[in-house]
Amino acid sequence: MTEAPELDIAGREFLLISLGGCPDGRNTVIDWATEAIAAGRSVTVHVQDQLDLSRIEQSVAGCHTGARIAVAGPEYDVMQALAAIRACGALPCEVRSSVTSTGTISLFCPHCAHTHRVETRPGSAHECPSCRLLLDIRVHRNSHHGSYLGSVAA
């Protein structure tokens, strides 16, 4: 994918999360941890092969003022984790992410108001698994819900 963003070394402590059991995500977290430790910062690393949002929320709740949070892994997992982290009160400037693989996304249907995990990409059309309406998947993401937004296909 793309190169992982650098950490904000001004942070006092770091919560680094590797998701989806992918080697690229783990390597990114290792690089981040190395960078933070070299700057003399406290580092906590969580590795999740299966996404566990409640564990992420508990970890974020344990962070102190000045903490920075970084997440790496497959797009679906990263988007869901970022939404959970934001819901816990983290500010966008306190969070970094690196998507290491794409293909599975979270899609919100405006017709039935359901969100589904689907195998597709933005810019394509996909049938909503709930209401069966054909949706155009926009590139726009809703960071609070961790989903791409669908619109009724013409």
C-alpha positions in Angstrom: 0.0 0.0 0.0 1.3 3.4 0.9 4.2 4.3 3.2 3.0 4.5 6.8 2.7 8.0 8.3 5.4 9.1 10.8 4.4 9.3 14.4 3.9 12.6 16.1 6.8 12.3 18.5 5.5 15.2 20.5 3.1 12.6 22.1 3.9 11.6 25.6 2.9 8.0 25.2 1.9 5.7 22.3 -0.8 3.1 21.9 0.1 1.1 18.7 -2.4 -1.4 17.3 -1.7 -4.0 14.7 -4.9 -5.4 13.1 -6.0 -8.3 10.9 -3.0 -10.6 11.5 -1.2 -9.2 8.4 2.6 -9.0 8.3 2.6 -5.5 6.8 0.5 -4.2 9.7 2.8 -5.8 12.3 5.9 -4.5 10.5 4.4 -1.0 10.5 3.7 -1.2 14.2 7.3 -2.4 14.8 8.6 0.6 12.9 6.4 3.0 14.9 7.4 1.4 18.2 11.1 1.7 17.3 10.6 5.3 16.4 8.8 6.1 19.7 11.2 4.2 21.9 14.1 5.9 20.2 12.5 9.2 21.2 12.2 8.0 24.8 8.5 7.6 24.8 6.3 5.0 26.6 4.9 2.5 24.1 2.0 0.0 24.5 1.5 -2.4 21.6 -1.7 -4.5 20.9 -1.8 -7.1 18.2 -5.3 -8.3 17.1 -5.6 -11.1 14.5 -9.4 -10.7 14.9 -10.9 -7.3 15.3 -12.1 -6.7 18.9 -13.4 -3.2 19.2 -14.2 -3.5 23.0 -10.5 -4.2 23.6 -9.5 -1.2 21.6 -12.0 1.0 23.5 -10.5 -0.3 26.8 -7.0 0.5 25.6 -7.9 4.0 24.6 -9.7 4.6 27.9 -6.4 3.8 29.6 -4.5 6.5 27.7 -3.4 9.7 29.3 -3.4 13.3 28.1 -0.8 13.7 25.4 -1.2 10.1 24.1 -1.0 9.3 20.4 -2.7 6.3 18.9 -1.6 4.6 15.7 -3.4 1.7 13.9 -2.2 -0.5 11.0 -3.9 -3.3 9.1 -6.5 -4.1 6.5 -8.8 -1.3 5.5 -12.0 -2.6 7.0 -10.4 -3.2 10.4 -8.6 0.1 10.4 -11.8 2.0 9.5 -13.7 0.3 12.3 -11.0 0.8 14.8 -10.7 4.5 14.0 -14.4 5.0 14.4 -14.2 3.3 17.9 -11.2 5.4 18.8 -12.9 8.6 17.8 -16.0 7.6 19.8 -13.8 7.3 22.8 -12.9 11.0 22.4 -9.6 10.9 20.6 -9.0 13.9 18.3 -8.0 13.4 14.7 -4.7 15.0 15.4 -4.0 12.3 18.0 -4.5 9.4 15.7 -2.5 8.0 12.8 -3.4 5.0 10.6 -1.9 2.9 7.9 -4.0 0.7 5.6 -1.9 -2.3 4.5 -4.5 -4.1 2.3 -7.8 -3.2 0.6 -10.7 -5.2 -0.8 -13.1 -5.4 2.2 -14.9 -2.3 3.2 -17.7 -1.2 5.5 -20.6 0.2 3.4 -23.5 2.3 4.7 -26.8 2.1 2.8 -28.9 5.3 3.1 -32.0 3.5 2.0 -32.3 0.9 4.8 -29.7 2.6 7.2 -27.7 -0.6 7.6 -24.0 -1.0 7.4 -22.4 -4.1 6.0 -18.9 -5.6 5.5 -18.6 -6.1 1.7 -15.9 -7.2 -0.8 -15.7 -4.2 -3.2 -14.0 -0.9 -3.8 -15.1 2.7 -3.8 -16.1 3.8 -7.3 -18.0 0.6 -8.0 -21.6 -0.5 -7.6 -22.7 -3.1 -5.0 -26.1 -4.5 -4.0 -27.0 -3.8 -0.4 -27.2 -7.2 1.4 -30.3 -5.9 3.4 -32.6 -4.1 1.0 -31.1 -5.4 -2.3 -30.9 -1.9 -3.7 -28.0 -1.2 -6.1 -25.6 1.4 -4.6 -22.8 3.4 -6.1 -20.0 3.4 -3.6 -18.6 6.9 -3.1 -15.0 7.6 -2.3 -16.3 9.7 0.7 -15.9 8.0 4.1 -17.7 8.7 7.3 -15.0 8.5 9.9 -17.5 8.5 12.8 -19.0 5.3 11.5 -16.0 3.8 9.8 -17.9 3.3 6.6 -18.0 4.3 3.0 -21.3 5.9 1.9 -23.4 4.4 -0.7 -25.9 6.3 -2.9 -28.8 4.9 -5.0 -27.3 3.9 -8.4 -28.9 5.7 -11.4 
